[in-house]
Amino acid sequence: MSSLLNPAVPAGAFDTYLPTAVAASRRQRPWTPADGPLPSLYLSHGAPPLFDDPLWIRQLSEWALSLPKPRAILIVSAHWENAPLALSGSDAGTPLVYDFGGFHRRYYEMTYATPDASELLRRVVTAMPDTEPIHQYTGRGLDHGAWVPLKVMYPLADVPVLQMSMPTHDPDALMRIGARLRELRDEGVLIIGSGFMTHGLPYLTREMFEGAVPTWSSDFDAWAADALARGDVDTLAAFRTRAPGMPYAHPTVDHYIPLFVTLGAATAADAPVTTVIDGYMMGFAKRSFQVA
């Protein structure tokens, strides 16, 4: 019996989407300085099941196509926590990280050979203060929090991509890192924080697989949506004690806190956001947004 985690045709929805997506991506207008700064993004990234979800695929694709194609992408994923601050390999075609388990072999054979990102790496290093040591892991590729959504959004793999680690769980520190990256948006670099608005994996139930949304997920999502709409960063930063649904919505904080890099990179830290994707996958909130 097929299901989201055991589809009849693994990545079948992605295969159906790909021909049209490739043609659209070829037509996508590249960013120019006349466009001004690109927005910064926070997206809920899914995992292999994203490739089997036609709606989610379409939502991410339409989001990417609504923007000029960036000159480069810098992404911070929930799945790379490392201090001091670290950057992934910048060579063209750096191998991927298949940091998930229990899925069909097809997902471990997928590739995403992006172009050389050495120019972006140099630019990121110069944007960071001398007091912030940066280490490059030359052999580390993009983990699934990066390559899975980007494979949908930019299927030609024609945009240089660099991944940055999360060196801390402190929202203020992540905001400062985002602020340092803000100037890159003026140069056509897309800044992305990649997580999941709710991510209570230990509390996953059979009912959630069947479409039920637990109150701890819906309540947290509604709380975050309200704070984001008001640009209330202080409330968002106090999520451990002020958000409903805790700690079930985030038994670990890694999928929530990338949004502080996104907000830090915004033109104004308290700028209201534009929600692009909402709804749920297996009871987890897919809320994803952009901010100018």
MARMARNU-286414 format. One line per field, with one value per residue (C-alpha): residue number from 1; residue in three letters; x, y, z. Coordinates in steps of 0.2 Angstrom, whole numbers, plus 5000, padded with zeros to 4 digits. Each point is the difference from the previous one (the first is absolute). Layout:
BEGIN
i	[NUM, ...]
aa	[ALA, ...]
x	[X, ...]
y	[Y, ...]
z	[Z, ...]
END
This chain:
BEGIN
i	[1, 2, 3, 4, 5, 6, 7, 8, 9, 10, 11, 12, 13, 14, 15, 16, 17, 18, 19, 20, 21, 22, 23, 24, 25, 26, 27, 28, 29, 30, 31, 32, 33, 34, 35, 36, 37, 38, 39, 40, 41, 42, 43, 44, 45, 46, 47, 48, 49, 50, 51, 52, 53, 54, 55, 56, 57, 58, 59, 60, 61, 62, 63, 64, 65, 66, 67, 68, 69, 70, 71, 72, 73, 74, 75, 76, 77, 78, 79, 80, 81, 82, 83, 84, 85, 86, 87, 88, 89, 90, 91, 92, 93, 94, 95, 96, 97, 98, 99, 100, 101, 102, 103, 104, 105, 106, 107, 108, 109, 110, 111, 112, 113, 114, 115, 116, 117, 118, 119, 120, 121, 122, 123, 124, 125, 126, 127, 128, 129, 130, 131, 132, 133, 134, 135, 136, 137, 138, 139, 140, 141, 142, 143, 144, 145, 146, 147, 148, 149, 150, 151, 152, 153, 154, 155, 156, 157, 158, 159, 160, 161, 162, 163, 164, 165, 166, 167, 168, 169, 170, 171, 172, 173, 174, 175, 176, 177, 178, 179, 180, 181, 182, 183, 184, 185, 186, 187, 188, 189, 190, 191, 192, 193, 194, 195, 196, 197, 198, 199, 200, 201, 202, 203, 204, 205, 206, 207, 208, 209, 210, 211, 212, 213, 214, 215, 216, 217, 218, 219, 220, 221, 222, 223, 224, 225, 226, 227, 228, 229, 230, 231, 232, 233, 234, 235, 236, 237, 238, 239, 240, 241, 242, 243, 244, 245, 246, 247, 248, 249, 250, 251, 252, 253, 254, 255, 256, 257, 258, 259, 260, 261, 262, 263, 264, 265, 266, 267, 268, 269, 270, 271, 272, 273, 274, 275, 276, 277, 278, 279, 280, 281, 282, 283, 284, 285, 286, 287, 288, 289, 290, 291, 292]
aa	[MET, SER, SER, LEU, LEU, ASN, PRO, ALA, VAL, PRO, ALA, GLY, ALA, PHE, ASP, THR, TYR, LEU, PRO, THR, ALA, VAL, ALA, ALA, SER, ARG, ARG, GLN, ARG, PRO, TRP, THR, PRO, ALA, ASP, GLY, PRO, LEU, PRO, SER, LEU, TYR, LEU, SER, HIS, GLY, ALA, PRO, PRO, LEU, PHE, ASP, ASP, PRO, LEU, TRP, ILE, ARG, GLN, LEU, SER, GLU, TRP, ALA, LEU, SER, LEU, PRO, LYS, PRO, ARG, ALA, ILE, LEU, ILE, VAL, SER, ALA, HIS, TRP, GLU, ASN, ALA, PRO, LEU, ALA, LEU, SER, GLY, SER, ASP, ALA, GLY, THR, PRO, LEU, VAL, TYR, ASP, PHE, GLY, GLY, PHE, HIS, ARG, ARG, TYR, TYR, GLU, MET, THR, TYR, ALA, THR, PRO, ASP, ALA, SER, GLU, LEU, LEU, ARG, ARG, VAL, VAL, THR, ALA, MET, PRO, ASP, THR, GLU, PRO, ILE, HIS, GLN, TYR, THR, GLY, ARG, GLY, LEU, ASP, HIS, GLY, ALA, TRP, VAL, PRO, LEU, LYS, VAL, MET, TYR, PRO, LEU, ALA, ASP, VAL, PRO, VAL, LEU, GLN, MET, SER, MET, PRO, THR, HIS, ASP, PRO, ASP, ALA, LEU, MET, ARG, ILE, GLY, ALA, ARG, LEU, ARG, GLU, LEU, ARG, ASP, GLU, GLY, VAL, LEU, ILE, ILE, GLY, SER, GLY, PHE, MET, THR, HIS, GLY, LEU, PRO, TYR, LEU, THR, ARG, GLU, MET, PHE, GLU, GLY, ALA, VAL, PRO, THR, TRP, SER, SER, ASP, PHE, ASP, ALA, TRP, ALA, ALA, ASP, ALA, LEU, ALA, ARG, GLY, ASP, VAL, ASP, THR, LEU, ALA, ALA, PHE, ARG, THR, ARG, ALA, PRO, GLY, MET, PRO, TYR, ALA, HIS, PRO, THR, VAL, ASP, HIS, TYR, ILE, PRO, LEU, PHE, VAL, THR, LEU, GLY, ALA, ALA, THR, ALA, ALA, ASP, ALA, PRO, VAL, THR, THR, VAL, ILE, ASP, GLY, TYR, MET, MET, GLY, PHE, ALA, LYS, ARG, SER, PHE, GLN, VAL, ALA]
x	[5000, 5007, 5002, 5010, 5015, 4997, 4994, 4995, 5013, 5014, 5002, 4986, 4992, 5018, 5002, 4983, 5004, 5018, 4998, 4989, 5011, 5015, 4993, 4993, 5017, 5009, 4988, 5002, 5007, 5017, 5002, 5008, 5005, 4984, 4990, 5007, 5003, 4992, 4990, 5006, 4990, 4995, 4994, 4994, 5010, 4992, 5011, 4998, 4981, 5001, 5003, 4984, 4989, 4993, 4993, 5016, 5010, 4989, 5000, 5019, 5002, 4988, 5009, 5017, 4993, 4992, 5017, 5014, 5013, 5013, 5019, 5003, 4992, 5006, 4990, 5000, 4992, 4993, 5011, 5018, 5003, 5019, 5010, 5010, 4991, 5003, 4997, 4998, 5010, 5000, 5006, 4988, 4991, 5004, 4992, 4984, 4997, 4986, 4996, 4984, 4996, 4987, 4995, 5000, 5016, 4994, 5003, 5018, 5004, 4993, 5013, 5002, 5016, 5000, 5014, 5015, 4996, 5018, 4995, 4986, 5011, 5013, 4985, 4993, 5017, 5003, 4982, 5004, 5010, 5018, 4994, 4989, 5011, 4994, 5005, 4997, 4996, 5006, 4993, 4983, 4986, 4982, 4989, 4982, 4994, 5009, 4999, 4983, 4990, 5013, 4999, 4981, 5002, 5015, 5000, 5013, 5013, 5007, 5002, 5015, 4995, 5010, 4994, 5004, 4999, 4991, 5013, 4988, 4981, 5000, 4987, 5010, 5016, 4991, 4992, 5018, 5006, 4985, 5004, 5017, 4994, 4987, 5011, 5001, 4982, 5005, 5011, 4987, 5004, 4984, 5002, 4990, 4996, 4994, 4991, 4982, 4987, 4996, 5010, 4994, 5006, 5000, 4982, 4995, 4984, 4991, 4986, 5013, 5005, 4981, 4999, 4996, 5008, 5004, 4996, 5018, 5004, 4986, 5001, 5018, 4998, 4986, 5011, 5015, 4989, 4994, 5017, 5007, 4986, 5004, 5019, 5001, 5017, 5001, 4984, 5007, 5017, 4991, 4992, 5006, 4989, 4987, 4995, 4985, 5003, 5018, 5010, 4990, 5001, 5019, 5007, 5017, 5001, 5010, 4986, 4993, 5015, 5006, 4986, 5011, 5013, 4986, 4994, 5017, 5003, 4985, 5001, 4992, 5001, 4982, 4993, 4983, 5002, 4990, 4994, 5002, 4996, 4989, 4991, 5006, 5010, 4997, 4994, 5015, 4998, 5008, 4999, 5013, 5003, 5010, 5005, 5007]
y	[5000, 5017, 5015, 5016, 4990, 4985, 5007, 4988, 5010, 5008, 5018, 4998, 5017, 5008, 4990, 5006, 5018, 5000, 5003, 5015, 5007, 4998, 5010, 5014, 5001, 5002, 5015, 5008, 5017, 5002, 5013, 5017, 5014, 5009, 4988, 5006, 4988, 4983, 4995, 4988, 4984, 4988, 4983, 4984, 4988, 4983, 4985, 4986, 5001, 5017, 4992, 4990, 5015, 5009, 5015, 5004, 4998, 5012, 5012, 5001, 5000, 5015, 5009, 4998, 5006, 5015, 5007, 5004, 4985, 5004, 5002, 4988, 4992, 5000, 4988, 4996, 4983, 4992, 4985, 5008, 5007, 5004, 5012, 5010, 5006, 4988, 5000, 4985, 4995, 5013, 4989, 4997, 4984, 4997, 4984, 5000, 4995, 4987, 5003, 4990, 4982, 4987, 5006, 4992, 4999, 5012, 5015, 4995, 5000, 5018, 5013, 5019, 5005, 5019, 5011, 5007, 5011, 5006, 5018, 4999, 4992, 5014, 5013, 4992, 4999, 5019, 5004, 4992, 5009, 4996, 4994, 4986, 4986, 4990, 4983, 4992, 4982, 4997, 4983, 5003, 5002, 5006, 4990, 4996, 5017, 5008, 4989, 4993, 5016, 5008, 4986, 5004, 5019, 5000, 4984, 5004, 5001, 5016, 5011, 4999, 4994, 5001, 4994, 5008, 4992, 5005, 5004, 5004, 4998, 5018, 5010, 5017, 4992, 4993, 5017, 5008, 4987, 5003, 5019, 4997, 4991, 5013, 5010, 4984, 5002, 5016, 4989, 4987, 4987, 4991, 4998, 4985, 4993, 4982, 4991, 4995, 5011, 4985, 4985, 4988, 4984, 4991, 5003, 4994, 4989, 4989, 5013, 5013, 4989, 5000, 5019, 5004, 5016, 5000, 5016, 5002, 5002, 5011, 5011, 5003, 5004, 5013, 5008, 5001, 5007, 5014, 5005, 4999, 5011, 5013, 4999, 4996, 4992, 5001, 4989, 4988, 4999, 4995, 4985, 4988, 5008, 5010, 4989, 4988, 4982, 5000, 4989, 4988, 5012, 5001, 4987, 5006, 5017, 4997, 5001, 5017, 5011, 5001, 5013, 5012, 5000, 5004, 5015, 5006, 5001, 5011, 5018, 5003, 4987, 5003, 5001, 4991, 4984, 4994, 4982, 4990, 4982, 4994, 4984, 4984, 4984, 4985, 5013, 5011, 5018, 5004, 5019, 5008, 5019, 5014, 5016, 5016]
z	[5000, 4995, 5011, 5002, 5007, 4989, 4983, 4986, 4989, 5010, 4995, 4987, 5003, 4997, 4984, 4994, 5004, 4993, 4981, 5003, 5014, 4990, 4985, 5012, 5009, 4983, 4997, 5017, 4999, 5009, 5014, 4996, 5011, 4993, 5010, 5017, 5014, 5000, 5015, 5013, 5002, 5013, 4994, 5007, 4990, 5002, 4996, 4987, 5002, 4992, 4983, 5002, 5004, 4984, 5010, 5009, 4985, 4990, 5015, 5001, 4981, 4998, 5015, 4991, 4983, 5008, 5003, 4988, 5000, 5012, 4996, 5015, 5015, 5018, 5011, 5018, 5004, 5016, 4997, 5002, 5017, 5001, 5010, 4995, 4985, 4985, 4982, 4988, 4986, 4985, 4986, 4986, 5002, 5018, 5006, 5010, 5018, 5001, 5018, 5001, 5003, 4996, 4983, 4982, 4991, 4987, 5012, 5004, 4981, 4997, 4996, 4999, 4992, 5003, 4992, 5008, 5015, 5004, 4997, 5012, 5013, 4999, 5001, 5015, 5009, 4997, 5007, 5016, 5014, 5004, 5017, 4992, 4995, 4985, 4995, 4983, 4999, 4982, 4998, 5008, 4988, 5002, 5012, 4997, 5008, 4986, 4984, 5002, 4999, 4988, 4988, 4998, 5000, 4988, 4991, 4987, 5014, 4991, 5016, 5011, 5017, 5017, 5016, 5017, 5017, 5015, 5013, 5014, 5006, 5006, 4990, 5003, 4993, 4985, 4997, 5000, 4987, 4989, 5001, 4994, 4985, 4996, 4988, 4989, 4995, 4991, 4989, 4995, 5013, 5007, 5019, 5006, 5018, 4998, 5014, 5004, 5009, 5011, 5001, 5014, 4993, 5016, 5002, 4982, 5001, 4987, 5000, 4994, 4986, 4995, 5000, 5018, 5007, 5019, 5009, 5006, 4981, 4995, 5016, 4998, 4981, 5004, 5013, 4989, 4986, 5011, 5006, 4983, 4993, 5013, 4998, 5019, 5001, 5019, 5001, 4987, 5009, 5016, 4992, 5014, 5013, 4990, 4986, 5002, 4995, 5008, 5002, 4988, 4985, 5002, 5012, 4992, 4993, 4985, 4987, 5008, 5002, 4982, 4999, 5010, 4987, 4987, 5011, 5004, 4981, 4997, 4997, 5017, 5013, 5005, 4982, 4998, 4989, 4985, 5003, 4984, 5005, 5015, 5004, 5007, 4995, 5012, 5013, 4999, 4995, 4983, 5003, 4989, 4997, 4992, 5007, 4991]
END
